[in-house]
């Protein structure tokens, strides 16, 4: 499927799964003296995630990274399925689909780097931020104009909601 006709696939999406580092954050990690890792997030991405959940989409995060702050952000946004510190993303992805009775064709996955490659090949719709690795871009049906942690999540969620007629209704005006 070429990038020109990917929007047809958006009609069938029921679940949105995101990597964290490089997708929900820009990939920069500030290392604190106590060993904690600090990441930045983009407020508009967060808004779109909570709206998608409100609209009934399943939203999950599968990330090799882990911090309490990542878990807290997912919780605040309403993401109940945050799989952090994951070594084998494909194993977690397959179990998530099985547990939630989802077909891969109903699942959009946004990743940015090599550990996301296998999951993206298995998902119904692989998408990525503008600054993803070339190998990831090569398996993506859509490459956002926005980078990781800079609006790529908002971009794809907004497109899904618009195509499905779920954008800019009464739910849009509250968190």
ZAFIZA-622341 format. One record per residue: y, z negated, x negated of N, C-alpha, C, O, CB in turn. Coordinates in nm, 2 decimals, decimal comma, always signed. Glycine has a CB too. Layout:
N
     n.c2     n.c3     n.c1    ca.c2    ca.c3    ca.c1     c.c2     c.c3     c.c1     o.c2     o.c3     o.c1    cb.c2    cb.c3    cb.c1
        Y        Z        X        Y        Z        X        Y        Z        X        Y        Z        X        Y        Z        X
...
END
This chain:
175
     n.c2     n.c3     n.c1    ca.c2    ca.c3    ca.c1     c.c2     c.c3     c.c1     o.c2     o.c3     o.c1    cb.c2    cb.c3    cb.c1
    -0,12    +0,00    -0,09    +0,00    +0,00    +0,00    +0,12    +0,00    -0,09    +0,13    -0,08    -0,18    +0,00    -0,12    +0,10
    +0,22    +0,08    -0,06    +0,34    +0,09    -0,14    +0,44    -0,01    -0,09    +0,43    -0,06    +0,02    +0,40    +0,23    -0,14
    +0,54    -0,04    -0,17    +0,64    -0,13    -0,13    +0,72    -0,08    -0,01    +0,78    -0,16    +0,06    +0,74    -0,16    -0,25
    +0,72    +0,05    +0,01    +0,80    +0,11    +0,12    +0,74    +0,08    +0,26    +0,82    +0,07    +0,35    +0,80    +0,25    +0,10
    +0,61    +0,05    +0,27    +0,55    +0,03    +0,40    +0,48    -0,11    +0,41    +0,40    -0,13    +0,49    +0,45    +0,13    +0,43
    +0,52    -0,20    +0,32    +0,46    -0,34    +0,33    +0,50    -0,41    +0,45    +0,43    -0,51    +0,49    +0,51    -0,42    +0,20
    +0,61    -0,38    +0,52    +0,65    -0,46    +0,63    +0,55    -0,46    +0,75    +0,55    -0,55    +0,83    +0,79    -0,40    +0,68
    +0,47    -0,35    +0,76    +0,37    -0,35    +0,86    +0,27    -0,47    +0,84    +0,23    -0,53    +0,94    +0,29    -0,22    +0,86
    +0,24    -0,50    +0,72    +0,15    -0,61    +0,69    +0,21    -0,75    +0,73    +0,14    -0,84    +0,77    +0,12    -0,62    +0,54
    +0,34    -0,76    +0,73    +0,41    -0,89    +0,77    +0,38    -0,93    +0,91    +0,38    -1,05    +0,94    +0,56    -0,88    +0,75
    +0,35    -0,83    +1,00    +0,32    -0,87    +1,14    +0,19    -0,95    +1,16    +0,18    -1,03    +1,25    +0,30    -0,74    +1,22
    +0,10    -0,94    +1,06    -0,03    -1,01    +1,07    -0,03    -1,14    +1,00    -0,14    -1,21    +1,00    -0,14    -0,92    +1,03
    +0,07    -1,18    +0,93    +0,07    -1,30    +0,84    +0,08    -1,43    +0,93    +0,16    -1,44    +1,02    +0,19    -1,30    +0,74
    -0,02    -1,52    +0,91    -0,02    -1,65    +0,97    -0,01    -1,76    +0,88    +0,02    -1,88    +0,91    -0,15    -1,66    +1,05
    -0,03    -1,73    +0,75    -0,02    -1,84    +0,64    +0,05    -1,79    +0,52    +0,04    -1,67    +0,48    -0,17    -1,89    +0,60
    +0,13    -1,88    +0,47    +0,21    -1,85    +0,35    +0,18    -1,95    +0,24    +0,19    -2,07    +0,26    +0,37    -1,85    +0,38
    +0,14    -1,90    +0,13    +0,10    -1,98    +0,02    +0,18    -1,95    -0,11    +0,20    -1,83    -0,14    -0,06    -1,97    -0,02
    +0,23    -2,05    -0,17    +0,32    -2,03    -0,28    +0,27    -2,11    -0,41    +0,22    -2,22    -0,40    +0,46    -2,07    -0,25
    +0,29    -2,05    -0,52    +0,28    -2,12    -0,65    +0,41    -2,20    -0,65    +0,51    -2,17    -0,58    +0,27    -2,02    -0,77
    +0,42    -2,30    -0,74    +0,54    -2,38    -0,75    +0,62    -2,33    -0,87    +0,73    -2,28    -0,85    +0,50    -2,53    -0,77
    +0,58    -2,36    -0,99    +0,65    -2,32    -1,11    +0,67    -2,17    -1,12    +0,57    -2,10    -1,13    +0,59    -2,38    -1,24
    +0,79    -2,12    -1,12    +0,82    -1,98    -1,13    +0,83    -1,91    -0,99    +0,87    -1,80    -0,99    +0,71    -1,91    -1,20
    +0,81    -1,99    -0,88    +0,82    -1,94    -0,75    +0,92    -2,03    -0,67    +1,03    -1,99    -0,63    +0,69    -1,92    -0,68
    +0,87    -2,15    -0,65    +0,96    -2,25    -0,59    +1,06    -2,31    -0,68    +1,16    -2,38    -0,64    +0,88    -2,36    -0,52
    +1,04    -2,30    -0,81    +1,13    -2,34    -0,91    +1,15    -2,22    -1,01    +1,07    -2,12    -1,00    +1,09    -2,47    -0,99
    +1,25    -2,22    -1,09    +1,27    -2,11    -1,18    +1,18    -2,11    -1,30    +1,19    -2,03    -1,39    +1,42    -2,11    -1,23
    +1,09    -2,21    -1,31    +1,00    -2,22    -1,42    +1,05    -2,31    -1,54    +0,97    -2,34    -1,63    +0,97    -2,09    -1,47
    +1,18    -2,35    -1,53    +1,23    -2,43    -1,63    +1,18    -2,58    -1,61    +1,19    -2,62    -1,49    +1,38    -2,42    -1,64
    +1,13    -2,64    -1,71    +1,09    -2,78    -1,70    +1,17    -2,86    -1,80    +1,16    -2,84    -1,92    +0,94    -2,79    -1,72
    +1,24    -2,96    -1,74    +1,31    -3,06    -1,83    +1,22    -3,17    -1,86    +1,17    -3,24    -1,77    +1,45    -3,10    -1,76
    +1,19    -3,20    -1,98    +1,10    -3,30    -2,02    +1,18    -3,43    -2,05    +1,26    -3,43    -2,14    +1,02    -3,26    -2,15
    +1,15    -3,53    -1,98    +1,22    -3,66    -2,00    +1,14    -3,75    -2,10    +1,02    -3,72    -2,12    +1,23    -3,74    -1,86
    +1,21    -3,84    -2,16    +1,15    -3,93    -2,26    +1,03    -4,00    -2,21    +0,94    -4,03    -2,29    +1,25    -4,03    -2,31
    +1,02    -4,03    -2,08    +0,91    -4,11    -2,03    +0,79    -4,02    -1,99    +0,69    -4,06    -1,94    +0,95    -4,18    -1,91
    +0,80    -3,88    -2,02    +0,70    -3,79    -1,99    +0,71    -3,72    -1,86    +0,63    -3,62    -1,84    +0,57    -3,86    -2,00
    +0,80    -3,76    -1,78    +0,82    -3,69    -1,65    +0,87    -3,55    -1,67    +0,95    -3,52    -1,77    +0,91    -3,77    -1,56
    +0,84    -3,46    -1,58    +0,89    -3,32    -1,58    +0,98    -3,30    -1,47    +0,94    -3,33    -1,35    +0,77    -3,22    -1,58
    +1,10    -3,25    -1,49    +1,20    -3,23    -1,38    +1,21    -3,08    -1,36    +1,23    -3,00    -1,46    +1,33    -3,30    -1,41
    +1,20    -3,04    -1,23    +1,22    -2,90    -1,20    +1,34    -2,89    -1,10    +1,37    -2,98    -1,03    +1,09    -2,84    -1,14
    +1,40    -2,77    -1,09    +1,50    -2,75    -0,99    +1,44    -2,68    -0,87    +1,33    -2,61    -0,89    +1,62    -2,67    -1,05
    +1,50    -2,68    -0,76    +1,46    -2,61    -0,64    +1,58    -2,55    -0,58    +1,69    -2,58    -0,61    +1,38    -2,70    -0,54
    +1,55    -2,45    -0,49    +1,66    -2,38    -0,42    +1,66    -2,42    -0,27    +1,56    -2,40    -0,20    +1,64    -2,22    -0,44
    +1,78    -2,47    -0,23    +1,79    -2,52    -0,09    +1,75    -2,42    +0,01    +1,69    -2,45    +0,11    +1,93    -2,57    -0,07
    +1,79    -2,30    +0,00    +1,76    -2,19    +0,10    +1,61    -2,16    +0,10    +1,56    -2,13    +0,21    +1,84    -2,06    +0,06
    +1,54    -2,18    -0,01    +1,39    -2,17    +0,00    +1,34    -2,28    +0,08    +1,25    -2,26    +0,17    +1,33    -2,17    -0,14
    +1,39    -2,40    +0,06    +1,34    -2,52    +0,14    +1,37    -2,50    +0,29    +1,28    -2,53    +0,37    +1,41    -2,64    +0,09
    +1,49    -2,45    +0,32    +1,52    -2,43    +0,46    +1,42    -2,33    +0,53    +1,37    -2,36    +0,64    +1,66    -2,37    +0,48
    +1,39    -2,22    +0,46    +1,30    -2,12    +0,51    +1,16    -2,18    +0,53    +1,09    -2,15    +0,62    +1,29    -2,00    +0,42
    +1,11    -2,26    +0,43    +0,98    -2,32    +0,44    +0,97    -2,41    +0,57    +0,87    -2,40    +0,64    +0,95    -2,40    +0,32
    +1,06    -2,50    +0,59    +1,06    -2,59    +0,70    +1,06    -2,51    +0,83    +1,00    -2,55    +0,93    +1,17    -2,69    +0,70
    +1,14    -2,40    +0,83    +1,15    -2,32    +0,95    +1,02    -2,25    +0,98    +0,97    -2,24    +1,10    +1,26    -2,21    +0,94
    +0,95    -2,20    +0,88    +0,82    -2,13    +0,90    +0,72    -2,23    +0,95    +0,64    -2,19    +1,04    +0,77    -2,07    +0,76
    +0,72    -2,35    +0,90    +0,63    -2,45    +0,96    +0,66    -2,48    +1,10    +0,57    -2,49    +1,18    +0,64    -2,58    +0,87
    +0,79    -2,49    +1,13    +0,83    -2,52    +1,27    +0,78    -2,41    +1,36    +0,76    -2,43    +1,48    +0,99    -2,53    +1,28
    +0,78    -2,29    +1,31    +0,74    -2,17    +1,39    +0,58    -2,16    +1,40    +0,53    -2,06    +1,46    +0,79    -2,04    +1,33
    +0,51    -2,25    +1,34    +0,37    -2,25    +1,35    +0,29    -2,18    +1,24    +0,17    -2,17    +1,25    +0,33    -2,18    +1,47
    +0,36    -2,14    +1,13    +0,29    -2,09    +1,02    +0,22    -2,20    +0,94    +0,28    -2,31    +0,93    +0,38    -2,00    +0,93
    +0,11    -2,17    +0,88    +0,05    -2,26    +0,78    +0,12    -2,23    +0,65    +0,13    -2,11    +0,61    -0,11    -2,24    +0,78
    +0,16    -2,34    +0,59    +0,23    -2,32    +0,46    +0,16    -2,41    +0,36    +0,15    -2,53    +0,39    +0,38    -2,35    +0,47
    +0,13    -2,36    +0,24    +0,06    -2,44    +0,14    +0,13    -2,40    +0,00    +0,19    -2,30    -0,01    -0,09    -2,41    +0,14
    +0,11    -2,49    -0,09    +0,14    -2,47    -0,23    +0,02    -2,50    -0,31    -0,05    -2,60    -0,29    +0,26    -2,57    -0,27
    -0,01    -2,40    -0,40    -0,12    -2,42    -0,50    -0,06    -2,40    -0,63    -0,01    -2,29    -0,67    -0,24    -2,31    -0,47
    -0,06    -2,50    -0,71    +0,01    -2,50    -0,84    -0,07    -2,57    -0,95    -0,14    -2,67    -0,92    +0,15    -2,57    -0,83
    -0,07    -2,52    -1,07    -0,12    -2,59    -1,18    -0,04    -2,70    -1,23    -0,09    -2,80    -1,29    -0,14    -2,49    -1,30
    +0,09    -2,70    -1,19    +0,18    -2,81    -1,23    +0,17    -2,93    -1,14    +0,12    -2,92    -1,02    +0,32    -2,76    -1,23
    +0,21    -3,04    -1,19    +0,21    -3,16    -1,11    +0,32    -3,26    -1,15    +0,34    -3,28    -1,27    +0,07    -3,23    -1,12
    +0,39    -3,31    -1,05    +0,48    -3,42    -1,07    +0,50    -3,49    -0,93    +0,48    -3,43    -0,83    +0,62    -3,38    -1,13
    +0,53    -3,61    -0,94    +0,56    -3,68    -0,81    +0,68    -3,62    -0,74    +0,67    -3,61    -0,61    +0,59    -3,83    -0,84
    +0,77    -3,57    -0,81    +0,89    -3,50    -0,75    +0,84    -3,37    -0,67    +0,89    -3,34    -0,57    +0,99    -3,46    -0,85
    +0,75    -3,30    -0,73    +0,69    -3,18    -0,66    +0,63    -3,22    -0,53    +0,65    -3,16    -0,42    +0,60    -3,10    -0,75
    +0,54    -3,32    -0,54    +0,47    -3,37    -0,42    +0,57    -3,42    -0,31    +0,55    -3,40    -0,19    +0,38    -3,49    -0,46
    +0,68    -3,49    -0,36    +0,78    -3,54    -0,27    +0,85    -3,43    -0,20    +0,88    -3,43    -0,08    +0,88    -3,63    -0,34
    +0,89    -3,33    -0,27    +0,96    -3,21    -0,21    +0,88    -3,14    -0,11    +0,92    -3,11    +0,00    +1,00    -3,11    -0,32
    +0,75    -3,12    -0,14    +0,66    -3,06    -0,04    +0,65    -3,14    +0,08    +0,66    -3,09    +0,19    +0,52    -3,04    -0,10
    +0,64    -3,27    +0,07    +0,63    -3,36    +0,18    +0,76    -3,36    +0,27    +0,75    -3,35    +0,39    +0,61    -3,51    +0,13
    +0,88    -3,36    +0,20    +1,00    -3,36    +0,27    +1,02    -3,23    +0,35    +1,07    -3,23    +0,46    +1,12    -3,37    +0,17
    +0,97    -3,12    +0,30    +0,98    -2,99    +0,37    +0,87    -2,97    +0,47    +0,88    -2,88    +0,55    +0,96    -2,88    +0,26
    +0,78    -3,06    +0,48    +0,67    -3,06    +0,58    +0,55    -2,98    +0,54    +0,46    -2,95    +0,62    +0,73    -2,99    +0,70
    +0,54    -2,96    +0,41    +0,42    -2,89    +0,36    +0,31    -2,99    +0,34    +0,31    -3,08    +0,25    +0,45    -2,82    +0,22
    +0,21    -2,99    +0,43    +0,10    -3,09    +0,43    -0,01    -3,05    +0,33    -0,07    -3,14    +0,27    +0,04    -3,10    +0,57
    -0,02    -2,92    +0,30    -0,12    -2,88    +0,21    -0,06    -2,84    +0,07    -0,03    -2,72    +0,04    -0,20    -2,76    +0,26
    -0,03    -2,94    -0,01    +0,02    -2,92    -0,14    -0,09    -2,95    -0,25    -0,12    -3,07    -0,27    +0,15    -3,01    -0,17
    -0,14    -2,85    -0,31    -0,25    -2,87    -0,40    -0,18    -2,86    -0,54    -0,16    -2,75    -0,59    -0,36    -2,76    -0,38
    -0,16    -2,97    -0,61    -0,09    -2,97    -0,73    -0,19    -3,02    -0,84    -0,29    -3,09    -0,82    +0,03    -3,07    -0,73
    -0,16    -2,97    -0,97    -0,25    -3,00    -1,08    -0,38    -2,93    -1,07    -0,48    -2,98    -1,12    -0,27    -3,15    -1,09
    -0,38    -2,81    -1,01    -0,50    -2,73    -0,98    -0,54    -2,65    -1,11    -0,45    -2,59    -1,17    -0,48    -2,64    -0,86
    -0,66    -2,66    -1,15    -0,71    -2,58    -1,26    -0,77    -2,45    -1,22    -0,75    -2,35    -1,29    -0,83    -2,66    -1,33
    -0,83    -2,44    -1,10    -0,89    -2,31    -1,05    -0,83    -2,28    -0,92    -0,88    -2,33    -0,82    -1,05    -2,32    -1,04
    -0,72    -2,20    -0,92    -0,65    -2,17    -0,80    -0,74    -2,09    -0,70    -0,72    -2,11    -0,58    -0,53    -2,09    -0,83
    -0,82    -2,00    -0,75    -0,90    -1,92    -0,66    -1,00    -2,01    -0,58    -1,02    -1,99    -0,46    -0,98    -1,82    -0,73
    -1,06    -2,11    -0,64    -1,15    -2,21    -0,57    -1,07    -2,28    -0,46    -1,12    -2,29    -0,35    -1,21    -2,31    -0,67
    -0,95    -2,33    -0,49    -0,87    -2,40    -0,39    -0,83    -2,30    -0,28    -0,83    -2,34    -0,16    -0,74    -2,46    -0,45
    -0,79    -2,18    -0,31    -0,75    -2,08    -0,21    -0,87    -2,05    -0,12    -0,85    -2,05    +0,01    -0,71    -1,95    -0,29
    -0,99    -2,03    -0,17    -1,10    -1,99    -0,09    -1,13    -2,11    +0,01    -1,16    -2,09    +0,13    -1,22    -1,96    -0,17
    -1,13    -2,23    -0,04    -1,16    -2,35    +0,04    -1,05    -2,37    +0,15    -1,08    -2,40    +0,26    -1,16    -2,48    -0,05
    -0,92    -2,34    +0,11    -0,81    -2,35    +0,21    -0,84    -2,25    +0,33    -0,82    -2,29    +0,44    -0,68    -2,32    +0,14
    -0,87    -2,13    +0,29    -0,90    -2,03    +0,40    -1,01    -2,07    +0,49    -1,00    -2,06    +0,61    -0,93    -1,89    +0,33
    -1,12    -2,12    +0,43    -1,24    -2,16    +0,50    -1,20    -2,28    +0,59    -1,23    -2,28    +0,71    -1,35    -2,20    +0,41
    -1,13    -2,38    +0,54    -1,10    -2,50    +0,61    -1,00    -2,47    +0,73    -1,01    -2,54    +0,83    -1,03    -2,60    +0,52
    -0,92    -2,37    +0,71    -0,82    -2,34    +0,82    -0,86    -2,21    +0,90    -0,78    -2,16    +0,98    -0,69    -2,31    +0,75
    -0,98    -2,17    +0,88    -1,04    -2,06    +0,96    -0,94    -1,93    +0,95    -0,91    -1,87    +1,05    -1,06    -2,10    +1,10
    -0,90    -1,90    +0,83    -0,81    -1,79    +0,81    -0,89    -1,68    +0,74    -0,98    -1,70    +0,66    -0,69    -1,83    +0,72
    -0,85    -1,55    +0,78    -0,90    -1,44    +0,70    -0,80    -1,41    +0,60    -0,68    -1,43    +0,62    -0,92    -1,31    +0,80
    -0,84    -1,36    +0,48    -0,75    -1,33    +0,37    -0,64    -1,23    +0,42    -0,53    -1,24    +0,37    -0,83    -1,26    +0,26
    -0,67    -1,14    +0,51    -0,57    -1,05    +0,56    -0,45    -1,11    +0,63    -0,35    -1,05    +0,65    -0,63    -0,95    +0,66
    -0,47    -1,24    +0,67    -0,36    -1,31    +0,74    -0,28    -1,40    +0,64    -0,19    -1,47    +0,69    -0,42    -1,40    +0,85
    -0,31    -1,39    +0,51    -0,25    -1,48    +0,42    -0,16    -1,40    +0,32    -0,20    -1,31    +0,25    -0,35    -1,56    +0,34
    -0,04    -1,45    +0,30    +0,06    -1,40    +0,20    +0,06    -1,50    +0,09    +0,07    -1,62    +0,11    +0,20    -1,38    +0,26
    +0,04    -1,45    -0,03    +0,05    -1,54    -0,15    +0,16    -1,49    -0,24    +0,16    -1,37    -0,28    -0,09    -1,55    -0,22
    +0,25    -1,58    -0,28    +0,35    -1,55    -0,38    +0,33    -1,62    -0,51    +0,32    -1,74    -0,51    +0,49    -1,58    -0,32
    +0,31    -1,54    -0,61    +0,28    -1,60    -0,75    +0,37    -1,52    -0,85    +0,43    -1,42    -0,82    +0,14    -1,59    -0,79
    +0,37    -1,58    -0,97    +0,46    -1,52    -1,07    +0,39    -1,49    -1,21    +0,45    -1,42    -1,29    +0,57    -1,60    -1,09
    +0,27    -1,55    -1,23    +0,22    -1,54    -1,37    +0,07    -1,53    -1,36    +0,01    -1,54    -1,26    +0,26    -1,66    -1,45
    +0,01    -1,51    -1,47    -0,14    -1,48    -1,49    -0,23    -1,58    -1,41    -0,33    -1,53    -1,35    -0,17    -1,48    -1,64
    -0,20    -1,71    -1,41    -0,29    -1,80    -1,33    -0,30    -1,76    -1,18    -0,39    -1,81    -1,11    -0,25    -1,94    -1,35
    -0,20    -1,69    -1,13    -0,20    -1,65    -0,99    -0,27    -1,51    -0,96    -0,29    -1,48    -0,85    -0,05    -1,63    -0,94
    -0,31    -1,44    -1,07    -0,36    -1,31    -1,05    -0,48    -1,30    -0,96    -0,48    -1,21    -0,87    -0,40    -1,26    -1,19
    -0,58    -1,38    -0,99    -0,71    -1,37    -0,90    -0,68    -1,40    -0,76    -0,73    -1,33    -0,67    -0,81    -1,46    -0,96
    -0,60    -1,50    -0,73    -0,57    -1,53    -0,59    -0,49    -1,42    -0,53    -0,52    -1,38    -0,41    -0,48    -1,67    -0,59
    -0,40    -1,36    -0,60    -0,32    -1,25    -0,54    -0,41    -1,13    -0,51    -0,39    -1,06    -0,41    -0,21    -1,21    -0,64
    -0,51    -1,11    -0,59    -0,60    -1,00    -0,57    -0,69    -1,03    -0,44    -0,73    -0,93    -0,38    -0,69    -0,98    -0,69
    -0,71    -1,15    -0,41    -0,79    -1,19    -0,29    -0,71    -1,20    -0,16    -0,76    -1,19    -0,05    -0,86    -1,32    -0,32
    -0,58    -1,23    -0,18    -0,50    -1,25    -0,06    -0,47    -1,12    +0,02    -0,48    -1,01    -0,04    -0,36    -1,32    -0,10
    -0,44    -1,14    +0,14    -0,41    -1,02    +0,22    -0,28    -0,95    +0,18    -0,27    -0,83    +0,20    -0,40    -1,06    +0,37
    -0,19    -1,03    +0,13    -0,06    -0,97    +0,09    -0,01    -1,05    -0,03    +0,03    -1,16    -0,02    +0,04    -0,98    +0,21
    -0,01    -0,98    -0,14    +0,04    -1,04    -0,27    +0,19    -0,99    -0,29    +0,22    -0,88    -0,29    -0,05    -0,99    -0,39
    +0,27    -1,09    -0,31    +0,41    -1,07    -0,34    +0,46    -1,15    -0,45    +0,39    -1,25    -0,49    +0,50    -1,10    -0,21
    +0,57    -1,12    -0,51    +0,62    -1,20    -0,63    +0,77    -1,19    -0,64    +0,84    -1,11    -0,58    +0,55    -1,14    -0,76
    +0,82    -1,29    -0,72    +0,97    -1,28    -0,75    +1,00    -1,17    -0,85    +0,91    -1,11    -0,91    +1,01    -1,42    -0,81
    +1,13    -1,14    -0,86    +1,18    -1,04    -0,95    +1,14    -1,06    -1,10    +1,12    -0,96    -1,17    +1,32    -1,02    -0,94
    +1,13    -1,19    -1,14    +1,10    -1,22    -1,28    +0,96    -1,25    -1,31    +0,93    -1,32    -1,40    +1,19    -1,33    -1,32
    +0,87    -1,20    -1,22    +0,72    -1,23    -1,24    +0,67    -1,15    -1,36    +0,74    -1,05    -1,41    +0,64    -1,19    -1,12
    +0,56    -1,19    -1,41    +0,49    -1,12    -1,52    +0,46    -0,98    -1,48    +0,43    -0,95    -1,36    +0,37    -1,19    -1,57
    +0,45    -0,88    -1,57    +0,42    -0,74    -1,53    +0,29    -0,73    -1,47    +0,27    -0,65    -1,37    +0,43    -0,65    -1,66
    +0,19    -0,81    -1,51    +0,05    -0,80    -1,45    +0,06    -0,84    -1,30    -0,02    -0,79    -1,22    -0,04    -0,89    -1,53
    +0,14    -0,94    -1,27    +0,16    -0,98    -1,13    +0,23    -0,88    -1,05    +0,20    -0,85    -0,93    +0,23    -1,12    -1,13
    +0,34    -0,82    -1,11    +0,41    -0,71    -1,04    +0,31    -0,60    -1,00    +0,33    -0,54    -0,90    +0,53    -0,66    -1,12
    +0,22    -0,57    -1,09    +0,13    -0,46    -1,07    +0,04    -0,48    -0,95    -0,01    -0,38    -0,90    +0,05    -0,43    -1,20
    +0,01    -0,60    -0,91    -0,08    -0,63    -0,80    +0,00    -0,67    -0,67    -0,06    -0,70    -0,57    -0,18    -0,73    -0,83
    +0,13    -0,66    -0,68    +0,21    -0,71    -0,56    +0,25    -0,59    -0,48    +0,29    -0,48    -0,53    +0,34    -0,78    -0,61
    +0,25    -0,61    -0,35    +0,29    -0,50    -0,25    +0,44    -0,51    -0,23    +0,50    -0,42    -0,18    +0,21    -0,51    -0,12
    +0,50    -0,63    -0,27    +0,64    -0,64    -0,26    +0,69    -0,73    -0,37    +0,63    -0,83    -0,40    +0,68    -0,71    -0,12
    +0,80    -0,69    -0,44    +0,86    -0,76    -0,54    +1,00    -0,80    -0,49    +1,09    -0,71    -0,47    +0,87    -0,68    -0,68
    +1,03    -0,93    -0,47    +1,16    -0,97    -0,42    +1,27    -0,93    -0,52    +1,24    -0,92    -0,64    +1,16    -1,12    -0,40
    +1,38    -0,91    -0,47    +1,50    -0,89    -0,56    +1,55    -1,02    -0,62    +1,63    -1,01    -0,72    +1,62    -0,82    -0,48
    +1,50    -1,13    -0,58    +1,54    -1,26    -0,62    +1,43    -1,32    -0,72    +1,31    -1,30    -0,70    +1,56    -1,36    -0,50
    +1,48    -1,40    -0,81    +1,39    -1,46    -0,91    +1,32    -1,59    -0,85    +1,36    -1,64    -0,75    +1,46    -1,49    -1,04
    +1,23    -1,64    -0,93    +1,17    -1,77    -0,89    +1,27    -1,88    -0,89    +1,35    -1,89    -0,98    +1,06    -1,80    -0,99
    +1,27    -1,96    -0,79    +1,36    -2,07    -0,77    +1,50    -2,02    -0,74    +1,60    -2,10    -0,75    +1,36    -2,15    -0,90
    +1,52    -1,90    -0,71    +1,65    -1,84    -0,68    +1,66    -1,76    -0,55    +1,75    -1,68    -0,53    +1,69    -1,74    -0,80
    +1,56    -1,79    -0,46    +1,57    -1,73    -0,33    +1,46    -1,64    -0,29    +1,46    -1,58    -0,18    +1,69    -1,65    -0,32
    +1,36    -1,62    -0,38    +1,25    -1,53    -0,35    +1,16    -1,58    -0,23    +1,11    -1,50    -0,15    +1,16    -1,51    -0,47
    +1,15    -1,71    -0,22    +1,07    -1,77    -0,11    +1,15    -1,74    +0,02    +1,09    -1,70    +0,12    +1,05    -1,92    -0,13
    +1,27    -1,77    +0,03    +1,36    -1,74    +0,14    +1,35    -1,60    +0,18    +1,33    -1,56    +0,30    +1,50    -1,78    +0,12
    +1,36    -1,51    +0,08    +1,35    -1,37    +0,11    +1,23    -1,33    +0,18    +1,24    -1,26    +0,29    +1,36    -1,29    -0,03
    +1,11    -1,37    +0,14    +0,99    -1,32    +0,20    +0,96    -1,39    +0,33    +0,92    -1,33    +0,43    +0,87    -1,34    +0,11
    +1,00    -1,52    +0,34    +0,98    -1,59    +0,47    +1,07    -1,53    +0,58    +1,03    -1,51    +0,69    +1,01    -1,74    +0,46
    +1,20    -1,50    +0,54    +1,29    -1,44    +0,63    +1,24    -1,30    +0,68    +1,25    -1,27    +0,80    +1,43    -1,42    +0,57
    +1,18    -1,22    +0,60    +1,13    -1,10    +0,64    +1,01    -1,11    +0,73    +1,00    -1,04    +0,83    +1,08    -1,02    +0,52
    +0,92    -1,21    +0,71    +0,81    -1,23    +0,80    +0,86    -1,27    +0,93    +0,81    -1,22    +1,03    +0,71    -1,34    +0,74
    +0,95    -1,37    +0,94    +1,00    -1,42    +1,06    +1,08    -1,31    +1,14    +1,06    -1,30    +1,26    +1,09    -1,54    +1,04
    +1,15    -1,23    +1,07    +1,22    -1,12    +1,14    +1,13    -1,02    +1,20    +1,14    -0,98    +1,32    +1,32    -1,05    +1,04
    +1,03    -0,97    +1,12    +0,93    -0,88    +1,17    +0,86    -0,93    +1,29    +0,82    -0,86    +1,39    +0,83    -0,84    +1,06
    +0,83    -1,06    +1,29    +0,76    -1,12    +1,41    +0,85    -1,17    +1,52    +0,80    -1,24    +1,61    +0,67    -1,24    +1,35
    +0,98    -1,14    +1,51    +1,07    -1,18    +1,62    +1,10    -1,33    +1,63    +1,13    -1,38    +1,73    +1,02    -1,13    +1,75
    +1,09    -1,40    +1,51    +1,11    -1,54    +1,51    +1,23    -1,59    +1,43    +1,24    -1,71    +1,40    +0,98    -1,61    +1,45
    +1,32    -1,50    +1,40    +1,44    -1,54    +1,32    +1,56    -1,56    +1,41    +1,57    -1,48    +1,51    +1,46    -1,43    +1,21
    +1,64    -1,65    +1,38    +1,77    -1,67    +1,45    +1,76    -1,70    +1,60    +1,83    -1,64    +1,68    +1,86    -1,55    +1,44
    +1,67    -1,79    +1,63    +1,66    -1,84    +1,76    +1,70    -1,99    +1,76    +1,75    -2,03    +1,66    +1,51    -1,83    +1,82
    +1,68    -2,06    +1,87    +1,72    -2,20    +1,87    +1,67    -2,29    +1,76    +1,73    -2,38    +1,72    +1,68    -2,26    +2,01
    +1,55    -2,26    +1,71    +1,48    -2,34    +1,61    +1,56    -2,33    +1,47    +1,55    -2,41    +1,39    +1,34    -2,30    +1,58
    +1,63    -2,22    +1,46    +1,70    -2,19    +1,33    +1,82    -2,29    +1,30    +1,86    -2,30    +1,19    +1,75    -2,05    +1,33
    +1,87    -2,35    +1,40    +1,99    -2,43    +1,39    +1,97    -2,58    +1,35    +2,07    -2,65    +1,33    +2,07    -2,42    +1,51
    +1,85    -2,62    +1,34    +1,82    -2,76    +1,30    +1,72    -2,77    +1,20    +1,64    -2,68    +1,18    +1,78    -2,84    +1,43
    +1,72    -2,88    +1,12    +1,62    -2,90    +1,02    +1,51    -2,97    +1,08    +1,41    -3,01    +1,01    +1,67    -2,98    +0,90
END
